[in-house]
Amino acid sequence: MYPRLLIDPAKVRENAAEVVRRAGKLGIGVFGVTKGFCADPVVARAMVEGGCSLLMDSRVKNLRRLREAGFTEPLMLLRIPMLSELEELVEVADGTVVSMPETVLALEKAASTAGKTLDVMVMADVGDLREGLWPDEMEAMGRTLASCKRIRCMGVGTNIGCFGGVLPTPQNMALLVECRDRLASGLGRPVELVSGGATSSIELVDNAQMPREVNNLRVGEAILLGFNTGRMQAIPGLHRDAFVLEAEVVEVRVKPSKPIGLIGADAFGKVPVFEDRGRRLRAIAAVGKQDAKIDGLTPLDPGITVLGASSDHLTLDVEDCTTPPVLGGFVRFTLDYGAMLALTTSSYVEKICV
Ligand SMILES: *Cc1c(COP(=O)(O)O)cnc(C)c1O
């Protein structure tokens, strides 16, 4: 069945091992983040084999998928939990990130009812303005946690780059360390884990700029795609093609490069603009916006350019191909994070581990 996503778990494992090795030199452990591929157990297993000691996902449903696939490693929720999912969270996971004291108290109750204990990572906002406490709220959170019997504070973490595009710096990492100290003083005992972010923070590791108090990262994109979206840069030493989209060609024909007729909006309400490059060889691949984020697809053949897409048709300029695609043939693409996320979520895309 096409389109299909070819996944190479060996490349994921090698990427994980390389990230773990580089971080490990600075005493930094790596948690594997599985939300980018709906926690497919084969890919998640490759992360564990590469050295990720704990897996994190933003969806309880994905954590359940891992649990049911037989994972015995600790599993944690990576999104601050909904009050409505605490019961299921306690059933499935070993821990979660948190940012609201009310949620911690509700979690304590749910854990107590279930007779379980849970670890929490307290999220600090050091400037990206997504989830997290301000530094001056940390001490009170520490006191709240000190009052809990079922909830253990495993550490403090921050998320940067995801919402506000904030880049990691020694300064915002130092603020995170300050948050750890304030949390510890409210808690009345030391806080061990300091989680300095995600893929974007690897550059501080590679540049030897990471403060030595930071001892953990939560990594998805680098391991899966070898890319740092925050810098729009490939990360040296990592595979870029562990995930490849393969789509089937359903039309090949020479057409003008500029549409003919009066121009209104396209199927998605945008008025398209096309440069007139004369008549050129085009191909249509049977994949579209319902399956993927189109601007996140990069053709493996440098002679192919993506012209655009509707829900189900991907239009390609193939004039410059040395071997142009033929009807019934295939075109292949590497992916960005958004495209990987959409493709792994789509039930119209077959996932094949190679
Ligand atoms: C998604 C996410 C990560 C992993 O991000 P990558 O850029 O894929 O490494 C880490 N932490 C949190 C809180 C996240 O939501």
The ligand as an SDF file (V2000), in Angstrom:
LIG
                    3D

 15 15  0  0  0  0  0  0  0  0999 V2000
    8.5870   17.4330   22.2820 C   0  0  0  0  0  0  0  0  0  0  0  0
    9.2610   17.7160   23.5530 C   0  0  0  0  0  0  0  0  0  0  0  0
   10.6140   17.3550   23.7180 C   0  0  0  0  0  0  0  0  0  0  0  0
   11.4460   16.7500   22.6200 C   0  0  0  0  0  0  0  0  0  0  0  0
   11.7040   17.7080   21.6260 O   0  0  0  0  0  0  0  0  0  0  0  0
   12.6800   17.4370   20.3830 P   0  0  0  0  0  0  0  0  0  0  0  0
   12.8990   18.7760   19.8000 O   0  0  0  0  0  0  0  0  0  0  0  0
   11.9500   16.5140   19.4770 O   0  0  0  0  0  0  0  0  0  0  0  0
   13.9390   16.8280   20.8920 O   0  0  0  0  0  0  0  0  0  0  0  0
   11.1860   17.5900   24.9560 C   0  0  0  0  0  0  0  0  0  0  0  0
   10.4850   18.1570   25.9620 N   0  0  0  0  0  0  0  0  0  0  0  0
    9.2010   18.5190   25.8350 C   0  0  0  0  0  0  0  0  0  0  0  0
    8.4990   19.1230   27.0000 C   0  0  0  0  0  0  0  0  0  0  0  0
    8.5520   18.3200   24.6210 C   0  0  0  0  0  0  0  0  0  0  0  0
    7.2700   18.6920   24.5040 O   0  0  0  0  0  0  0  0  0  0  0  0
  1  2  1  0
  2  3  1  0
  2 14  2  0
  3  4  1  0
  3 10  2  0
  4  5  1  0
  5  6  1  0
  6  7  2  0
  6  8  1  0
  6  9  1  0
 10 11  1  0
 11 12  2  0
 12 13  1  0
 12 14  1  0
 14 15  1  0
M  END
$$$$
